[in-house]
Amino acid sequence: MKTRLSVFVLLLSILAVSIYSCEERISKNNNTISPDGNWESVGYGRILKIDSTGSFVLSDVSPFSCLPLMEGNLSDMGENLTLSQDTISLEDGINRYFFTRINELPGSCIVDNTEITRDPILNFEVLWNTFNDHYAYFELRKINWDSIYEIYRPVISQSTTDVELYRVLDEMISAMNDGHVGLDAPDEIVDAAIIKSEYPTEVTIKNYGNHEVAKLVADSYIPEGSSAHKELLRWGVLENNIGYIQLNQMMGLAEYNISDSLTGRDYWMAYFEQSDQSIDDTSDEVNGIRNSMKTVMEDIAETEAVIIDVRFNGGGKDEVGMEVLRHFNSNRKTVFTKKARFGSGFTPRIEIKQDGTTNYYSKPVFLLISGESASATEIMVLCSLSMDNITRIGSNTEGVFSDVLDKALPNGWEFGLSNELYEDMNGRNYEGVGIAPDIDLNYPRNKQEFLRYIVNALSKNGDAAIETIIDRYSQ
């Protein structure tokens, strides 16, 4: 899942360094531009306050709240930004953000908002108004948000408990059926809010996990193949000299120094602890997959065609999938645009470019996709639409393209929403429907039905997508 809160925190670190460097350059040129003052993000709902000493506070703002996210001093940081008159421009990977100078802080930022408050009415209003101001898909998802307010606001009072509030908010946003919308509260509240059946049900059908089934596929077709990053990346050569690359996550690929003795949950806890401490975790992920892809491309260089299997990949960092595609693309090109909800409209479109390489793999590429191909994985598929050598096989992707805009409630809970709109080079948006394959295998849309379908196929005639490609290259 792609999140924006961590990106903004990271960017403020970059911003702090960059502005400090800018101030030094500006001083030498006798320029009067100074970063101190109040800045408002264009979209995304952030306020940045910088004082004359270089201290700054980044806050999350709504009409009812102004919650500090990060504070620091510009002199503690280091380099990369554009400060031009009344605009700050920040770049992170493929993303670009803008802040404009404002004369006064919003009213909600003038009062002290540092104390956590459980006021149920206030927390309801913050969530409803944040969605009202930033959610991009009310019309697409057929949601009348004003009607939602009229239905649920009367239910909330000062006597509403945390559990009752959670149930109401969760029910409100669940109606959107958006994989990038969610509410996060303490476990004890979530557990108490779940209404359990009085009669326990007996589960007789096994439920599978994405990575579990991905492993079964790879073990079946490339048992002697190679792997990296805890098998998030696997590759090898199939019969008929067809390369096979299985990419199961768009994150977890950075080369952090983690003990080989750690496995499972312990490994990933250590991994994300280092990721959280990194000044640029996106670059860490890209560098990790870049280094691995050097070996992958050497191993498949002489193949007749290549399969890239992302059917079990639920997302991560957009830039990871784009780095993989770079090896199959001849030249840098614009592949899609993105914009964010801003007021009653959107921010200006930003063109996103896919890098290429002169020694790219020029033979046919088959990209395997499914309804489990989601989020950042769909950005990879979106980029592939502009690459003539790639054929997509499987079924429609999930249809959740927007980065998750992370927000906080005054009571300390967190929630996320979709505020961005991605469009292909023909101006088409695939949110809610996903990108269709060129060869449709009509996979079930239900997750467990799809995974069982793949498992059952392996025990019978083999994986239909892979077998289709093998047959095409049979002598």
C-alpha positions in Angstrom: 0.0 0.0 0.0 1.3 3.4 -0.9 1.2 5.9 1.9 1.7 9.6 1.9 2.3 10.5 5.6 5.8 9.0 5.7 6.6 10.7 2.4 5.6 14.2 3.7 7.7 13.6 6.8 10.6 12.5 4.6 10.2 15.5 2.4 10.3 17.9 5.3 13.7 16.5 6.1 14.7 17.1 2.5 13.0 20.5 2.6 14.8 21.5 5.8 18.2 20.8 4.3 17.4 22.3 1.0 16.0 25.6 2.3 19.0 25.9 4.6 21.2 25.5 1.5 19.0 27.9 -0.4 19.3 30.5 2.3 23.0 30.4 2.1 23.0 30.9 -1.7 20.3 33.6 -1.4 22.4 35.5 1.1 25.4 35.5 -1.2 23.3 37.0 -4.0 21.7 39.6 -1.7 18.3 38.2 -2.5 15.5 38.9 -0.1 13.7 35.6 -0.5 13.4 33.8 2.9 11.6 30.6 3.8 10.3 31.8 7.1 6.6 32.2 7.4 3.5 30.1 6.8 3.1 27.6 3.9 0.1 25.6 2.7 0.3 22.5 0.6 -1.5 22.5 -2.8 -3.8 19.6 -2.0 -3.0 17.0 0.7 -4.1 19.2 3.6 -0.7 20.2 5.2 0.5 23.4 6.8 4.2 24.2 7.2 5.2 26.9 9.6 8.9 28.2 9.6 10.1 30.8 11.9 13.1 33.2 11.6 15.4 30.9 13.5 14.8 28.1 11.0 12.6 26.0 13.3 9.6 24.4 11.5 6.4 22.6 12.3 4.5 20.4 9.7 0.8 20.0 10.6 -2.1 18.0 9.3 -5.0 20.5 8.8 -8.8 20.3 8.5 -11.5 22.8 9.2 -11.7 21.4 12.8 -8.1 20.4 13.5 -4.5 21.2 13.1 -2.4 18.3 14.3 1.4 18.5 14.4 3.1 15.8 12.4 6.8 16.8 12.7 9.0 19.6 14.0 12.7 20.4 13.7 15.2 23.0 12.7 16.4 23.7 9.2 20.0 23.8 10.3 19.9 20.2 11.3 19.2 18.9 7.8 20.7 18.8 4.2 19.8 19.4 0.3 17.3 19.3 -2.5 14.4 21.7 -3.3 13.2 24.6 -5.4 12.2 27.8 -3.5 10.9 30.4 -6.0 9.2 33.5 -4.7 6.1 32.2 -2.9 6.3 28.6 -3.8 8.2 25.6 -2.5 8.5 22.6 -4.8 9.5 19.2 -3.4 10.3 16.0 -5.3 10.3 12.4 -4.0 10.7 9.7 -6.6 8.0 10.2 -9.2 6.0 12.5 -6.9 6.1 16.3 -6.8 4.5 18.5 -4.1 4.0 22.2 -3.8 3.6 24.6 -0.9 2.5 28.2 -1.3 3.1 31.0 1.1 0.1 32.2 3.1 -0.2 35.4 5.2 -2.2 33.8 8.1 -2.6 30.4 9.5 -6.1 28.7 9.2 -8.3 29.3 12.2 -7.9 25.7 13.3 -4.1 26.1 13.6 -4.3 29.2 15.8 -5.5 27.3 18.9 -3.5 24.7 20.7 -4.1 21.3 19.1 -1.4 19.3 20.8 -3.6 17.5 23.3 -5.2 14.2 22.4 -9.0 14.6 22.7 -11.5 11.8 22.7 -14.4 14.2 21.9 -16.5 11.9 19.6 -18.2 14.8 17.8 -14.9 16.5 17.0 -13.4 13.3 15.7 -16.4 12.6 13.6 -16.2 16.0 12.1 -12.5 15.8 11.3 -12.9 12.5 9.5 -16.0 13.6 7.6 -14.5 16.9 6.5 -11.2 15.4 5.5 -12.9 13.0 3.2 -15.2 15.9 2.0 -12.1 18.0 1.1 -9.7 15.4 -0.2 -11.4 12.2 -1.4 -11.3 12.0 -5.2 -13.9 9.3 -6.0 -17.3 10.1 -4.5 -18.9 10.1 -8.0 -17.1 7.0 -9.2 -18.0 5.1 -6.1 -21.5 6.4 -6.2 -21.3 7.9 -2.6 -23.4 10.8 -1.6 -21.2 12.1 1.2 -23.7 14.7 2.4 -26.3 12.0 2.9 -23.7 10.0 4.8 -23.4 13.0 7.2 -27.1 13.3 7.6 -27.4 9.6 8.4 -24.5 9.2 10.8 -23.9 12.6 12.5 -27.1 12.4 14.6 -25.9 9.1 16.0 -22.8 10.7 17.6 -23.0 12.5 20.9 -20.7 13.4 23.7 -21.6 10.1 25.4 -20.6 8.0 22.4 -18.0 5.5 23.4 -14.8 4.8 21.5 -16.1 1.4 20.4 -19.4 3.0 19.2 -17.4 5.7 17.3 -15.2 3.2 15.6 -18.2 1.2 14.4 -19.9 4.3 13.0 -16.7 5.6 11.2 -15.8 2.2 9.9 -19.3 1.6 8.5 -19.3 5.1 6.9 -16.1 4.5 5.0 -16.6 0.8 4.3 -19.5 1.7 2.0 -16.9 3.2 -0.5 -15.5 -0.3 -1.3 -12.1 1.3 -1.8 -9.0 -0.7 -1.0 -7.1 2.5 -0.1 -9.6 3.6 2.4 -9.2 2.5 6.0 -9.4 3.3 9.7 -6.7 2.3 12.3 -7.5 2.3 16.0 -6.0 0.4 19.0 -6.5 -3.3 18.8 -8.7 -3.4 21.9 -11.1 -1.0 20.4 -11.2 -2.8 17.0 -11.6 -6.2 18.7 -14.5 -4.9 20.9 -16.1 -3.3 17.8 -16.3 -6.6 15.9 -19.7 -8.1 16.3 -19.1 -11.9 16.5 -21.7 -14.5 15.6 -23.3 -16.3 18.5 -22.8 -19.5 16.7 -19.2 -20.4 15.7 -18.8 -21.5 12.1 -16.8 -24.5 11.1 -14.2 -23.7 8.4 -13.5 -26.6 6.2 -12.0 -24.9 3.1 -8.4 -23.8 3.4 -7.7 -20.1 2.9 -4.5 -19.2 1.1 -2.1 -16.3 1.2 -0.8 -14.5 -1.9 2.8 -15.3 -1.2 2.0 -18.9 -0.3 0.4 -19.5 -3.7 3.2 -17.5 -5.5 5.7 -19.9 -3.9 3.7 -22.9 -5.2 3.8 -21.5 -8.7 7.5 -20.7 -8.6 8.4 -24.1 -7.1 6.4 -25.8 -9.9 8.0 -24.0 -12.8 11.5 -22.9 -11.6 12.4 -25.4 -8.8 16.1 -24.8 -9.5 15.7 -21.0 -10.0 17.1 -18.2 -8.0 15.6 -15.9 -5.4 16.3 -12.7 -3.4 14.8 -10.6 -0.7 13.1 -13.5 1.2 11.7 -14.8 -2.1 9.9 -11.6 -2.9 11.8 -11.8 -6.1 12.3 -15.2 -7.9 13.5 -15.9 -11.4 14.7 -18.7 -13.7 14.3 -20.1 -17.2 11.3 -22.3 -18.2 11.1 -24.8 -21.0 11.3 -23.5 -24.5 13.9 -21.0 -23.2 11.4 -18.6 -21.7 12.5 -16.4 -18.8 10.4 -16.1 -15.7 10.5 -13.3 -13.2 8.1 -13.4 -10.2 7.9 -10.1 -8.2 5.6 -10.5 -5.2 5.9 -7.1 -3.5 6.9 -3.6 -4.4 8.7 -3.1 -1.1 10.8 -5.1 1.3 13.6 -5.1 -1.3 16.1 -2.7 0.3 19.5 -4.2 1.2 19.5 -3.4 5.0 22.0 -5.1 7.3 19.7 -7.6 9.0 20.9 -10.8 10.7 20.4 -13.9 8.7 19.2 -15.6 11.8 16.0 -13.6 11.8 13.0 -15.1 10.0 9.3 -14.4 9.6 7.8 -11.7 11.7 11.2 -11.0 13.5 12.9 -10.3 10.2 10.2 -7.9 9.0 10.1 -6.0 12.3 13.8 -5.5 12.0 13.4 -4.5 8.3 10.8 -1.9 8.8 12.6 -0.5 11.9 15.5 0.3 9.6 13.2 1.5 6.9 11.5 3.9 9.3 14.9 5.3 10.3 16.1 5.8 6.7 16.3 9.3 5.3 15.1 8.0 1.9 13.4 4.6 2.1 12.1 4.9 -1.5 15.7 5.1 -2.8 16.6 2.2 -0.6 13.9 0.0 -2.2 14.8 1.1 -5.7 18.5 0.5 -5.2 17.7 -2.9 -3.8 15.7 -4.0 -6.8 18.2 -2.4 -9.2 21.0 -4.4 -7.9 19.0 -7.6 -8.0 17.8 -6.9 -11.6 21.4 -6.8 -12.8 21.7 -10.5 -12.0 18.2 -11.3 -13.2 18.9 -9.7 -16.6 22.2 -11.5 -17.0 20.5 -14.8 -16.3 17.7 -14.3 -18.8 19.6 -12.4 -21.5 19.6 -15.3 -24.0 15.9 -16.3 -23.6 13.3 -16.1 -26.4 10.7 -14.2 -24.3 10.2 -13.2 -20.6 7.3 -13.6 -18.3 6.9 -11.1 -15.4 4.4 -12.4 -12.9 2.8 -9.9 -10.6 -0.5 -11.7 -10.0 0.2 -12.0 -6.3 1.7 -8.6 -5.8 -0.4 -6.2 -3.6 1.8 -3.2 -4.0 4.3 -1.0 -2.2 6.4 1.6 -3.9 5.5 2.8 -7.4 9.2 3.3 -8.2 10.1 -0.4 -7.7 7.9 -1.7 -10.5 9.1 1.2 -12.8 12.7 0.3 -12.1 12.0 -3.3 -13.2 10.3 -2.1 -16.4 13.3 0.1 -17.2 15.1 -3.0 -18.3 12.4 -3.7 -21.0 12.1 -0.1 -22.3 14.3 1.6 -24.9 13.9 5.2 -24.1 12.6 7.6 -21.4 8.9 8.5 -22.1 5.9 9.9 -20.5 3.6 7.0 -19.4 0.9 8.6 -17.3 -0.2 11.7 -15.5 -1.4 12.2 -11.9 -3.2 14.9 -10.0 -4.6 15.3 -6.5 -8.0 16.5 -5.2 -7.8 20.2 -4.4 -10.8 22.2 -3.4 -13.7 21.6 -5.9 -11.2 20.4 -8.5 -7.7 19.0 -8.8 -4.1 20.1 -8.8 -2.4 20.6 -12.2 -1.5 17.3 -13.9 2.0 16.1 -13.4 3.6 14.0 -16.2 5.3 10.8 -15.0 8.1 9.4 -17.1 9.3 5.8 -17.4 13.1 5.5 -17.7 14.6 3.2 -20.3 18.1 1.8 -21.2 20.0 1.4 -24.4 20.6 -2.3 -23.8 17.0 -3.1 -22.9 15.5 -6.6 -23.4 13.8 -6.2 -26.8 12.1 -9.6 -27.1 8.5 -10.3 -26.2 7.5 -9.7 -22.6 4.4 -11.2 -21.0 3.0 -9.4 -17.9 0.8 -11.7 -15.8 -1.9 -9.8 -13.8 -4.9 -10.5 -11.6 -7.4 -8.9 -9.3 -4.7 -9.2 -6.6 -2.4 -7.0 -8.6 -3.0 -3.8 -6.8 -1.9 -0.3 -5.9 1.8 0.2 -6.9 1.6 -3.0 -9.0 -1.1 -1.3 -11.0 1.2 1.6 -11.6 3.7 -0.9 -13.2 0.8 -2.2 -15.4 -0.2 1.4 -16.3 3.3 2.1 -17.4 3.4 -1.1 -19.5 0.5 0.3 -21.6 3.0 2.6 -23.3 5.4 -0.3 -24.1 4.6 -2.1 -27.4 6.7 -5.2 -26.5 4.5 -6.1 -23.5 1.4 -8.3 -23.6 -0.7 -8.5 -20.5 -2.3 -11.9 -19.6 -4.8 -12.7 -16.8 -7.6 -10.6 -15.5 -8.3 -7.0 -14.6 -6.2 -5.5 -11.8 -7.9 -4.4 -8.6 -8.4 -0.8 -9.5 -6.8 1.1 -6.6 -4.3 3.5 -8.1 -4.2 6.6 -5.8 -1.5 6.8 -3.2 -3.0 6.5 0.3 -3.3 10.0 1.9 -2.7 9.2 5.6 -4.4 11.4 8.1 -4.8 11.5 11.9 -7.8 12.1 14.2 -7.5 14.2 17.4 -8.0 11.0 19.5 -4.8 9.5 18.0 -6.4 7.1 15.5 -5.3 7.2 11.9 -7.2 6.8 8.7 -6.4 6.8 5.0 -8.1 7.8 1.8 -7.6 8.0 -2.0 -7.0 11.6 -3.1 -5.2 11.2 -6.4 -6.3 10.5 -9.9 -4.0 8.6 -12.3 -4.6 8.7 -16.1 -3.0 6.9 -19.0 -1.8 8.7 -22.1 -5.3 8.8 -23.5 -6.7 10.4 -20.4 -8.4 7.3 -19.1 -8.7 6.6 -15.4 -8.9 2.9 -14.2 -9.8 3.5 -10.6 -12.5 1.0 -9.5 -12.3 -1.1 -12.6 -8.6 -2.0 -13.0 -6.6 -2.4 -16.2 -7.8 -5.2 -18.5 -5.4 -7.8 -19.9 -4.8 -8.3 -23.6 -5.5 -12.0 -23.1 -8.3 -12.5 -20.6 -8.3 -15.7 -18.5 -11.4 -14.7 -16.5 -9.8 -15.3 -13.1 -12.4 -15.2 -10.2 -12.5 -11.7 -8.6 -12.8 -13.1 -5.0 -9.4 -13.5 -3.5 -9.7 -17.0 -2.1 -11.5 -18.3 -5.2 -8.7 -16.9 -7.4 -6.0 -18.4 -5.2 -7.7 -21.8 -5.1 -8.2 -21.6 -8.8 -4.4 -21.3 -9.3 -3.6 -24.0 -6.8 -6.1 -26.5 -8.4 -4.7 -25.7 -11.9 -1.2 -26.5 -10.7 -2.3 -30.0 -9.7 -4.0 -30.6 -13.0 -3.0 -29.0 -16.3 -0.7 -26.4 -15.0 -0.9 -22.7 -14.7 -3.0 -21.5 -17.7 -1.2 -18.2 -18.1 2.3 -19.8 -18.1 1.2 -22.8 -20.2 -0.3 -20.4 -22.8 3.1 -18.8 -23.3 5.1 -22.0 -23.2 2.8 -23.4 -25.9 3.3 -20.3 -28.0 7.1 -21.0 -28.1 6.9 -24.8 -28.5 9.0 -26.1 -31.4 
